[in-house]
Amino acid sequence: MRGTDPQAMVEAALPYFPKPEQERVVVKPNLILARHGPTTPVEATEAVVRYYLARGYEVVVAEGSGWGETTDAFETLGYGRLRELGVELLDLNRAERKRVERPDALVLKSLEVPCIFEGAYLISLALLKTHSLTRVTLSLKNMLGAAPSEDVPTGKKRRYHYLGIHESIVDICTYMRPHLAIIDGRMACVGGELGGELVPKGLIIFSEDPVAADAVGARLLGYEPLGVKHLRLAEERGLGVADLRRIEIVEFTT
């Protein structure tokens, strides 16, 4: 969806997708740290929140920051105003969890999954962004913020890097596959996951296939999707389609 107004773009795009059967919608933005630029803008999140609230859903915004306290990110980035809409802001680094096991996982044979996700419609609301280690950080890698963290000031998700970041991303998304992927590419963040340069792209990607959404995002950032290891692994593991030749792309403009 091309445009600049996130509310108009969301209102135009989401009617093309089935209405969630679940009563609760959990929106997971990328708030890796309390800094504007490499994080999901609150305007995009608010647009999605308002869309589902207007249709009678309970909406929770949930994140677990990796480089600082999630509560600081919520407040610094303007997310506090969403409470005025009746929305809960949940710090996933301190949320109640339930352990789930998958013997067939690549590296994470068990994982503590946030209880708030149980029975909920999960939306990964990522930013169109490059990454120094994984090339891109989009809807799949965004789910790393939902994984358990370490009680350290920064690098709270570092264990997944040690285990194998690409394999960890795929395992985490196997436990917690988003029902809907939204990637805010109105302004892409290029050149650094914690900083980088903001480059106007003027679009938002929507897909029920998070792998396909990331494949399109990767191409927009200049990468061959199947050359991004976690996208290739995700396709091989049945999480979605990374081969652009098999993805139907429909463009609209608001």
Summary of the structure (lengths in Angstrom):
residues: 254
radius of gyration: 16.5
end to end distance: 7.3
largest distance: 45.6
contacts: 895
relative contact order: 0.17
helix: 37%
strand: 25%
